[in-house]
Amino acid sequence: MKKLIKYTLIGSLCFATVACTDQEAMNVNPNAASNVPSNMIMNAAEKWTMDNIYDNWFSARQCLVYSQQWSQRNYTEEDRYQIRESVNNSYFKYMYMGLNNFQKVINMNTDAATKDASSAYGANANQIAAAMIMKVWLADLMTDTWGSIPYSEALKLESDGLLYAKYDDQKELYAQLMKEVTEAVEMIDESEPAFTSGDVIYDGDASKWKKFGNSLKCRLAIHMSKVDSNWKTYIQQALASGVFESNDDAAKFQYSATGTEYCKFYEGFFVDRRNDFAINKTLADLLKGQTDTLNVEARPSKKHPWEGVIDPRIHVYTVDDGKWNGMAVATQTGVQARLFTQDGVASWYAAQPPVLAKTYAVPLMTYAELKFIIGEYNGFSADDYKEGVEASIAYWYDVMGATPDEDEVATYVAAACQNINAETYAIQKYIDLFTNGTEAWTEIRRTGYPEQIVRPGEYSAALGTTLYKFEPLSDVKGDIISRVKYPTDESTLNSESWKAAVAKLQDGTNNYYSKMFWDVRTSTYDHPANK
């Protein structure tokens, strides 16, 4: 099957599924995808995308272990950068299915033959804008995973009959995404709904979609802050147009406990009956206020900046057993399981943390993340930083449906605010980005922080008196993984475009160490300043 058939047509399967769920009410043929109204296609597009990002494969076995937020306790190959090609092939395809689903919403509200009918489900321009914003959000995640990817030609099978898509250079793709998100927010009419129903993220609220689009523009800008001198201009434009103002504006997808509509993190543990994951020691130690004792002597910069102070979010992120021990950064399969027992790591399978709830609301972007971006824009502002920390704690307790201890929060915020700089900003953003693994991984690559990340060659664990180093199974040139290889399917289904893209990578090979265009670090612990 030709490449772009793979990118686009398989997405139709989810349209038929959505039609089946509300067949009687809509009185449509569930086998005729063209009859599905635009609001239900948006519903399907959102869920398809969330299901295939926030799950125990793309997130848990890739970006969450790359960012050292989670660890595998049984099989550590992915943690050590040995990626299953079947998974890589599948998720590359799934992401394009998501892009095509959002493009379908745009087309239905643009084409003369369908736009009038689609307007019954929300203002045409607002539907287009919301779908464009989600396309930008998803394409950004994709390019930050693989690098240069097909985009400008990737969804043109139906419109132009295009079978083989070129790979857009990542720098040019970022410029295109910035252009698209700007156009999207400018077309929104806040007096009209985006969708009358079907929109899980914002329930059709056009004003909130506008804030999300502008906040996402800030995320793109901060990614480029070390390589594009216009990054502050982009943020100025977004602030003038209107960004998130509180946790109420955060972009999140709320799952349901009804039927099988539950979160895929939950499904991986309690439906598929797998107990593969635990909180990573890197993140757990940051939350516990504990320094990495295995490596601090060789690298004093790994010392915890507010050592000895408990982060209130630790009660939310993992089992609240009073120990909060994390799973070692990947050792060998077999050793890892023994470390799990020796170190007294709480089983998420036995005691369910909020992230594994059926109704977990996966975060596309939080208000706290935006505050840390704005604070960096403002020269690492103390006020923005403090507000970001407090907003993050409040947000994650709201996820749990609980109220934090006021004294614990006050103690923590005071300690975390004693010394505010690029490092403490990066640590706080990293902590807030829990379960948003690709963005956490992006920030590690962009800033070189947190220092507490265990790098290849450093000690990851002690089993009795034996020390184990983090030894990747793929060449990453001594750094954490910089990108994921292009899937093997691409080399056969789109071979000429694939070859051209690979030729532009470092050494002209499809490798794990070629850096993103926005990653200008020259060494593992380099912390380049914004331009």
C-alpha positions in Angstrom: 0.0 0.0 0.0 1.3 3.4 -0.9 2.7 5.6 1.9 0.0 8.3 2.1 -2.7 5.7 2.0 -1.1 4.6 5.3 -1.1 8.1 6.6 -4.7 9.0 5.8 -7.2 6.2 5.0 -6.6 4.1 8.1 -7.9 7.1 10.1 -11.3 6.5 8.7 -11.7 3.5 10.9 -12.1 5.7 13.9 -14.8 7.7 12.2 -16.9 4.6 11.8 -16.4 3.7 15.4 -17.7 7.1 16.5 -20.7 6.8 14.3 -21.5 3.5 15.9 -21.5 5.0 19.4 -24.3 7.5 18.6 -25.8 5.8 15.5 -29.4 6.1 16.6 -29.3 9.7 17.6 -27.6 10.8 14.4 -29.4 8.4 12.1 -26.4 7.8 9.9 -24.9 4.8 8.3 -22.0 3.7 10.6 -20.2 2.3 7.6 -20.3 5.6 5.6 -17.6 7.8 7.1 -18.6 10.7 4.9 -21.9 11.0 6.8 -20.3 11.6 10.2 -20.8 15.2 11.3 -17.8 17.4 11.9 -18.3 17.6 15.7 -18.2 13.8 16.0 -15.1 13.6 13.8 -13.4 16.1 16.2 -14.5 13.9 19.1 -12.9 10.9 17.4 -9.8 12.9 16.5 -9.2 14.0 20.1 -9.7 10.6 21.6 -7.7 8.8 18.9 -4.8 11.2 19.5 -4.9 11.0 23.3 -5.3 7.2 23.3 -2.2 6.8 21.1 0.0 9.2 23.0 -0.9 8.9 26.6 -0.6 5.1 26.8 1.8 2.4 28.0 3.6 2.2 24.7 4.3 5.6 23.1 4.5 7.5 26.4 5.4 4.9 29.0 8.0 2.9 27.0 9.4 5.8 25.1 9.2 9.5 26.2 8.4 8.9 29.8 11.5 6.7 30.2 13.6 9.1 28.1 12.7 11.9 30.4 13.2 9.6 33.5 9.8 10.2 34.9 8.9 6.5 34.8 11.0 3.4 34.8 10.2 -0.1 33.6 10.6 -2.7 36.4 10.8 -5.9 34.3 12.1 -5.2 30.8 14.5 -2.3 30.5 15.4 -2.4 26.8 13.4 0.8 25.9 14.8 2.6 28.9 18.2 1.9 27.5 17.2 3.1 24.0 16.6 -0.2 22.3 13.3 0.6 20.6 10.9 -2.0 19.2 10.5 -1.4 15.5 7.0 -2.7 15.5 6.0 0.0 18.1 7.9 2.7 16.3 6.2 1.8 13.0 2.8 1.7 14.5 2.9 5.0 16.4 4.4 6.9 13.4 1.4 5.7 11.5 -1.1 6.5 14.4 0.1 10.1 14.6 -0.6 10.6 10.9 -4.0 9.1 11.4 -4.6 11.8 14.1 -3.4 14.6 11.8 -5.7 13.4 9.1 -8.6 13.3 11.4 -8.1 16.9 12.4 -7.6 17.8 8.7 -11.0 16.2 8.0 -12.6 18.6 10.4 -10.9 21.5 8.6 -12.0 20.2 5.2 -15.6 19.7 6.2 -15.8 23.3 7.4 -14.0 24.7 4.3 -15.5 22.8 1.4 -18.6 24.4 -0.2 -20.4 21.0 -0.3 -20.1 20.4 3.5 -19.5 23.7 5.3 -23.1 24.7 5.6 -24.1 21.4 7.1 -21.1 21.5 9.4 -22.0 25.0 10.7 -24.9 23.4 12.6 -22.2 21.9 15.0 -20.3 25.2 15.6 -19.1 28.2 13.7 -17.1 27.1 10.7 -14.1 29.3 11.4 -14.0 28.2 15.1 -14.1 24.5 14.2 -11.3 25.1 11.7 -9.2 27.0 14.2 -9.6 24.3 17.0 -8.6 21.5 14.5 -5.6 23.6 13.3 -4.5 24.1 16.9 -4.6 20.4 17.5 -2.8 19.7 14.3 0.0 22.0 15.4 0.1 20.5 18.9 0.4 17.0 17.4 2.8 17.9 14.6 5.1 19.6 17.2 5.1 16.4 19.3 6.0 14.4 16.2 8.8 16.5 15.0 10.3 16.7 18.5 10.3 12.9 18.5 11.7 12.1 15.0 13.1 15.4 13.7 12.2 16.4 10.1 9.0 14.6 9.1 6.5 14.7 6.2 4.0 17.5 6.8 3.2 19.9 4.0 2.6 17.0 1.6 1.5 14.3 4.1 -2.2 14.8 3.9 -2.7 15.4 0.2 -3.8 11.9 -1.0 -7.5 12.8 -1.2 -7.1 16.3 -2.5 -4.1 15.9 -4.8 -3.6 12.2 -5.2 -0.1 12.6 -3.8 1.4 9.3 -2.8 5.0 10.1 -1.7 5.5 13.0 0.7 8.7 14.9 1.2 10.2 15.3 4.6 9.9 19.0 5.7 13.1 20.3 7.2 12.4 20.7 11.0 13.4 24.4 11.0 11.0 25.1 8.1 8.3 23.0 9.7 8.5 25.0 13.0 8.0 28.2 10.9 5.0 26.6 9.3 3.5 25.5 12.6 4.0 29.0 14.0 2.2 30.5 11.0 -0.7 28.0 11.3 -1.2 28.5 15.1 -1.2 32.3 14.6 -3.7 32.1 11.8 -5.9 29.8 13.9 -6.2 32.1 16.9 -6.8 35.1 14.6 -9.8 33.5 13.0 -11.6 32.6 16.2 -14.9 34.4 16.9 -15.3 34.2 20.7 -19.0 35.1 20.5 -19.7 31.8 18.7 -19.1 28.2 19.9 -16.3 26.2 18.5 -18.5 23.0 18.8 -22.0 22.4 20.0 -20.9 19.0 21.3 -18.2 16.4 20.9 -15.3 18.5 22.0 -13.9 16.8 25.1 -11.0 19.3 25.7 -12.9 22.5 26.0 -16.6 21.6 25.5 -16.7 23.9 22.5 -15.6 27.1 24.3 -14.0 29.2 21.6 -12.4 31.6 24.1 -10.5 28.7 25.7 -9.4 27.4 22.3 -8.0 30.8 21.6 -6.1 30.9 24.9 -4.7 27.4 24.2 -3.6 28.4 20.7 -1.7 31.4 22.0 -0.2 29.4 24.9 0.9 26.7 22.4 2.5 29.5 20.4 4.5 30.4 23.5 5.6 26.7 23.8 6.9 26.7 20.1 8.6 30.0 20.7 10.5 28.8 23.8 11.6 25.7 22.0 13.2 28.0 19.4 14.6 30.5 21.9 18.2 29.5 21.4 18.1 29.5 17.6 15.5 32.2 16.6 16.1 35.8 17.6 12.4 36.5 17.0 11.2 34.2 19.9 10.3 37.0 22.2 8.3 38.7 19.4 6.2 35.5 19.1 5.5 35.5 22.8 4.7 39.2 22.8 2.1 38.5 20.1 0.6 35.6 22.0 0.4 37.6 25.3 -1.4 40.5 23.5 -3.9 38.1 21.9 -4.6 36.2 25.2 -3.1 33.2 26.9 -4.0 30.9 29.8 -5.0 32.9 32.9 -5.5 30.2 35.4 -5.6 26.4 35.9 -9.2 26.5 34.6 -7.8 27.2 31.1 -5.4 24.3 31.0 -5.8 22.0 28.0 -6.6 18.5 29.1 -8.5 15.5 27.9 -10.8 14.1 30.6 -11.4 10.4 30.3 -14.6 8.7 31.4 -15.3 5.7 33.6 -18.1 4.6 31.4 -17.7 1.4 29.5 -14.2 1.2 27.9 -13.7 5.0 27.6 -11.1 5.0 30.3 -7.5 6.3 30.3 -5.0 4.2 28.5 -2.6 4.3 31.4 -5.3 2.7 33.5 -5.9 0.1 30.7 -2.3 -0.9 30.6 -2.2 -1.8 34.3 -5.7 -3.0 35.2 -7.1 -4.3 31.9 -4.0 -5.6 30.2 -2.8 -6.7 33.6 0.7 -5.4 33.3 2.7 -4.1 36.2 5.7 -2.9 34.2 6.1 0.7 35.5 7.0 2.7 38.6 8.1 6.3 39.2 11.7 6.8 38.2 14.3 7.5 40.9 15.4 10.7 39.2 11.9 12.3 39.6 11.2 10.7 42.9 14.5 12.1 44.4 13.7 15.5 43.1 10.3 15.3 44.8 11.8 14.0 48.0 14.5 16.7 48.2 17.2 14.0 47.9 20.5 14.4 46.2 21.8 11.7 43.8 24.4 10.2 46.2 25.8 7.8 43.5 27.1 10.6 41.3 27.3 13.8 43.3 30.9 13.3 44.3 32.0 13.1 40.6 29.6 15.9 39.6 28.8 18.3 42.5 26.3 20.1 40.3 23.9 17.2 40.8 23.3 18.3 44.4 19.6 19.1 45.0 19.0 22.9 45.1 16.5 22.6 48.0 17.7 19.4 49.6 15.6 18.0 52.4 12.3 19.6 51.5 9.4 17.4 50.4 7.5 18.5 47.3 3.7 18.3 48.0 3.2 16.8 44.5 4.9 13.6 45.7 1.6 12.6 47.3 -0.1 12.8 43.8 2.5 11.4 41.5 3.1 8.0 43.1 1.9 5.7 45.9 1.7 7.9 49.0 3.4 5.4 51.3 5.7 7.8 53.1 8.8 6.4 51.5 8.1 7.4 47.8 11.1 5.4 46.6 11.8 5.5 42.8 12.8 2.8 40.4 16.4 2.9 39.3 17.3 4.4 35.9 17.6 1.4 33.6 19.9 -1.4 34.6 19.9 -4.8 32.9 16.7 -6.7 32.7 16.7 -9.1 35.7 18.8 -6.7 37.9 16.0 -4.1 37.7 13.4 -6.5 39.2 15.8 -7.2 42.1 16.3 -3.5 42.7 12.6 -3.0 42.8 12.4 -5.3 45.8 15.6 -4.2 47.5 14.7 -0.5 47.3 11.2 -0.9 48.5 9.6 0.7 45.5 5.8 0.8 45.8 3.9 -1.2 43.2 1.5 0.9 41.2 -0.4 -2.3 40.5 -1.1 -2.9 44.1 -1.8 0.6 45.1 -3.2 2.9 42.4 -1.9 6.5 42.1 -4.2 9.1 40.5 -2.4 8.9 37.2 -3.7 5.3 36.8 -7.3 6.3 37.5 -9.9 5.5 34.8 -10.9 9.2 34.6 -7.3 10.6 34.6 -7.3 13.9 32.6 -4.2 13.8 30.5 -2.5 17.3 30.2 -1.8 18.7 26.8 -0.6 21.9 28.4 -0.9 23.4 31.9 -1.1 26.9 33.1 2.0 26.3 35.2 4.0 25.4 32.1 2.9 28.7 30.5 4.0 30.6 33.6 7.5 29.1 33.4 7.7 30.0 29.7 6.6 33.6 30.4 9.0 33.8 33.4 11.9 32.7 31.1 10.7 35.4 28.6 10.8 37.9 31.5 14.4 37.0 32.4 13.6 34.2 34.9 11.2 36.4 36.8 10.7 35.5 40.5 7.0 36.4 40.5 6.3 34.2 37.4 8.3 31.4 38.9 6.5 31.5 42.3 3.1 31.6 40.6 4.1 28.7 38.4 5.1 26.5 41.3 1.9 27.3 43.2 -0.3 26.8 40.2 1.4 23.4 39.5 0.8 22.2 43.0 -2.9 23.3 42.9 -3.4 21.8 39.5 -2.1 18.3 40.5 -4.1 18.3 43.7 -7.2 19.1 41.7 -6.4 16.1 39.5 -6.4 14.0 42.7 -9.6 15.7 44.0 -7.8 16.7 47.2 -6.5 19.7 49.0 -2.8 20.0 49.8 -1.5 20.7 53.3 -1.1 24.5 53.5 1.9 24.4 55.8 3.7 21.8 53.6 3.0 23.9 50.5 4.3 27.1 52.2 7.5 25.4 53.4 8.1 24.0 49.9 7.4 27.2 48.0 9.7 29.2 50.3 12.5 26.7 49.9 12.1 26.4 46.1 12.1 30.2 45.8 15.3 30.9 47.7 17.4 30.8 44.6 15.7 31.4 41.2 17.6 30.9 38.0 17.6 28.9 34.8 18.2 25.7 36.6 15.5 26.0 39.2 13.1 27.1 36.4 13.9 24.0 34.4 13.5 21.7 37.4 10.1 23.1 38.3 8.9 22.8 34.7 10.2 19.3 34.5 8.3 18.3 37.6 5.1 20.0 36.4 5.3 18.1 33.0 4.5 14.8 34.7 3.1 12.3 32.2 3.7 14.8 29.4 6.9 12.9 28.5 7.7 14.3 25.1 7.6 17.9 26.4 9.7 17.0 29.4 12.2 15.2 27.2 12.3 18.3 24.9 13.1 20.6 27.7 16.0 18.4 28.9 17.4 18.5 25.4 16.8 22.2 25.0 18.2 23.4 28.4 20.5 20.5 29.6 18.6 20.5 32.9 17.8 19.0 35.3 21.4 18.1 36.2 19.9 15.3 38.2 19.1 13.3 35.0 21.3 10.2 34.9 23.5 10.3 31.8 25.0 7.4 30.0 28.1 6.2 31.9 26.9 7.5 35.3 25.9 5.2 38.1 22.2 4.3 38.0 21.8 1.9 41.0 23.5 0.0 43.7 22.5 -3.6 44.3 24.1 -4.5 47.6 27.7 -3.4 47.2 27.6 -3.7 43.4 27.3 -0.5 41.4 25.6 -0.4 38.0 26.1 2.2 35.3 23.5 3.5 32.8 24.7 1.7 29.7 22.5 2.4 26.6 21.9 -0.4 24.1 22.2 2.1 21.2 24.8 4.6 20.3 23.8 8.1 21.7 27.3 9.6 21.7 27.4 9.7 25.5 24.2 11.8 25.9 20.6 11.0 26.5 18.7 10.0 23.4 18.4 13.0 21.0 15.7 11.6 18.7 13.9 8.4 17.7 15.0 6.7 14.5 12.7 6.9 11.5 10.6 3.8 11.4 11.7 1.0 9.1 8.5 1.1 7.2 9.4 4.5 5.9 12.5 3.1 4.2 10.4 0.9 2.0 7.1 2.8 1.6 8.6 6.2 1.0 12.2 5.3 0.2 13.3 8.3 -1.8 12.0 10.9 0.7 13.3 8.8 3.6 16.8 8.6 2.0 16.9 12.3 1.5 15.9 13.0 5.2 18.5 10.5 6.5 21.2 12.0 4.4 20.7 15.3 6.4 21.2 13.6 9.7 24.6 13.5 11.5 26.9 11.0 9.8 24.2 10.5 7.2 22.7 7.6 9.2 19.3 7.0 10.8 20.5 7.3 14.3 19.5 8.2 17.9 22.1 11.0 18.4 21.3 13.6 15.7 20.1 16.7 17.5 16.9 18.7 16.9 17.6 22.0 15.2 16.7 23.8 18.4 19.1 21.7 20.5 22.4 23.6 20.4 24.2 21.9 23.3 27.7 21.1 22.5 28.2 18.7 25.4 26.1 16.5 27.7 26.0 19.1 30.5 26.1 22.3 28.3 23.4 24.9 29.2 23.3 27.3 26.3 21.7 30.7 27.0 18.7 32.0 25.0 19.6 34.3 22.1 
